[in-house]
């Protein structure tokens, strides 16, 4: 099975590309969805994260308040690294389980959608790496609108990730998401054709 690694900076439009691929019947392994699911009350990740960051990050119902946790780690790289060390091995185990499941089902291609594809090292299980690009000004604007956060919070979250200039060194293809949605889809169609049959029609 061919595995495409799809990544991009926060608010780059990666989810737009992922949703389009899903609409075409491509199986998606969504690392962000997995990361949310591992925080169930009482789970290994939940216990470790609460022990490390304190009960201050909990909602009244004892669930983890991801925004509070995010504000802590995105303002402190050392704390972010601690969180990643707790959660990344758990997330990767589930990614590998889903890859195995799709392989057994006979899928010929799937997409690993992960914002931290490169930083985490998960790119090593992929055959192709697609990087979604958007300029910084647009990225900040989209993030503020999407997450209803301040400009300072948006900048902190962007700075916490690997710069695009570093990510591009790992990418096989770059998807320019600065223009129209139609243009983005056209690029994805071309790259999907290449992935499936080497560009042959």
C-alpha positions in Angstrom: 0.0 0.0 0.0 1.3 3.5 -0.9 1.1 5.9 2.0 1.0 9.7 1.3 2.1 11.9 4.1 0.1 15.2 4.1 1.3 18.1 6.2 1.4 21.8 6.5 1.6 24.6 9.0 -1.4 25.3 11.3 -4.2 26.9 9.3 -2.5 26.3 6.0 -5.5 24.5 4.5 -4.3 21.0 5.1 -7.7 19.9 6.2 -9.2 21.3 3.0 -6.9 19.0 1.0 -7.6 16.1 3.3 -11.4 16.5 3.0 -11.1 16.7 -0.8 -9.1 13.5 -0.9 -11.7 11.8 1.3 -14.5 12.9 -1.0 -12.7 11.0 -3.8 -12.7 7.8 -1.8 -9.1 8.0 -0.5 -8.7 6.5 3.0 -7.5 9.1 5.5 -5.6 8.4 8.7 -6.1 11.7 10.7 -3.5 12.2 13.3 -5.3 15.2 14.8 -8.5 13.1 15.4 -6.3 10.4 17.0 -4.6 13.0 19.2 -8.0 14.2 20.5 -9.3 10.6 21.1 -6.3 9.7 23.4 -7.4 12.2 26.0 -10.4 10.2 27.2 -10.7 10.3 31.0 -8.6 7.7 32.7 -6.6 6.8 29.6 -2.8 6.6 29.7 -2.3 9.9 28.0 -4.9 11.6 30.2 -3.3 10.5 33.5 0.2 11.4 32.4 -0.8 14.9 31.0 -2.9 15.8 34.1 0.0 14.7 36.4 2.4 16.8 34.4 0.3 19.9 33.8 -2.0 19.9 36.8 -5.7 19.9 37.4 -5.8 23.5 36.2 -6.1 22.3 32.6 -9.3 20.4 33.4 -12.9 21.4 32.7 -15.6 21.1 35.3 -16.5 17.7 34.0 -12.8 16.6 34.4 -12.1 16.5 30.7 -8.9 18.1 29.5 -9.4 21.7 28.2 -7.3 21.6 25.1 -7.3 25.4 24.7 -5.9 25.8 28.2 -3.3 23.1 27.6 -2.5 24.7 24.2 -1.9 28.1 25.7 0.6 26.6 28.1 2.6 24.6 25.6 2.5 27.0 22.7 4.1 29.7 24.9 6.8 27.4 26.2 8.8 25.1 23.9 10.1 23.0 26.7 6.6 22.3 27.9 5.5 21.5 24.4 8.4 18.9 24.1 7.2 17.3 27.3 3.7 17.0 26.0 4.9 15.5 22.7 7.0 12.9 24.5 3.9 11.8 26.4 1.5 11.7 23.5 3.4 11.0 20.3 4.2 7.3 21.0 0.6 6.7 21.9 -0.6 8.5 18.7 1.9 6.6 16.5 0.8 3.2 17.9 -2.7 4.0 16.7 -1.4 5.3 13.3 0.4 2.0 12.8 -2.6 0.0 13.8 -4.8 1.9 11.2 -2.1 1.4 8.5 -2.1 -2.3 9.2 -5.9 -2.5 9.1 -6.1 -0.8 5.7 -3.3 -3.0 4.4 -5.3 -6.1 5.5 -8.4 -4.7 3.9 -6.5 -4.5 0.6 -6.3 -0.7 0.2 -3.8 0.4 -2.4 -3.3 3.9 -1.1 -4.0 6.0 2.0 -3.2 9.4 3.3 -1.6 10.1 6.7 -2.8 13.6 7.6 -0.6 15.0 10.3 0.4 18.6 11.1 3.5 17.2 12.9 4.4 14.6 10.2 8.0 15.8 10.0 8.7 17.0 13.5 7.4 13.7 14.9 9.3 11.5 12.5 6.1 9.9 11.3 7.1 10.8 7.7 9.4 7.8 7.8 6.5 5.5 7.2 5.2 7.4 4.2 6.2 6.9 0.5 5.4 10.5 -0.6 5.2 13.7 1.4 2.9 16.5 0.3 3.3 19.9 2.0 0.5 22.5 1.9 1.8 26.1 1.8 0.1 29.4 2.6 1.8 32.7 3.3 2.3 33.9 6.9 -0.2 36.8 6.7 -3.0 34.6 5.5 -2.0 31.9 8.0 -2.4 34.3 11.0 -5.7 35.6 9.7 -7.2 32.2 9.2 -6.0 30.9 12.6 -7.5 33.9 14.4 -10.8 33.5 12.6 -10.9 29.7 13.0 -9.9 29.3 16.6 -11.2 32.7 17.9 -7.9 33.6 19.4 -5.8 36.7 19.7 -3.1 37.6 17.2 -0.4 37.0 19.8 -1.8 33.4 20.5 -1.9 32.8 16.8 1.7 33.8 16.3 2.8 31.7 19.3 1.2 28.6 17.8 2.8 29.2 14.4 6.2 29.8 16.0 5.8 26.5 18.0 5.9 24.6 14.7 8.8 23.9 12.4 9.2 26.7 9.9 8.0 26.1 6.3 11.6 26.6 5.1 12.6 23.6 7.1 9.6 21.4 6.2 10.1 22.0 2.5 13.4 20.1 2.7 11.4 16.9 3.4 8.6 17.5 0.9 8.3 15.7 -2.4 5.6 18.1 -3.6 4.2 21.4 -2.4 0.6 22.4 -2.7 0.1 26.2 -3.1 -3.1 27.1 -1.1 -2.8 30.9 -1.5 -5.1 31.1 -4.5 -8.6 29.7 -5.2 -10.0 26.5 -3.9 -10.3 25.3 -7.5 -6.6 25.8 -8.1 -5.8 23.8 -4.9 -8.0 21.0 -6.1 -6.3 21.0 -9.5 -2.9 20.5 -7.9 -4.2 17.7 -5.7 -5.7 15.9 -8.7 -2.4 16.0 -10.5 -0.5 14.8 -7.5 -3.0 12.0 -6.9 -2.6 10.9 -10.5 1.2 10.8 -10.0 0.8 8.8 -6.8 -1.6 6.3 -8.3 0.0 5.6 -11.6 3.1 7.7 -12.1 1.2 10.4 -13.9 0.0 8.1 -16.7 -3.6 8.7 -17.9 
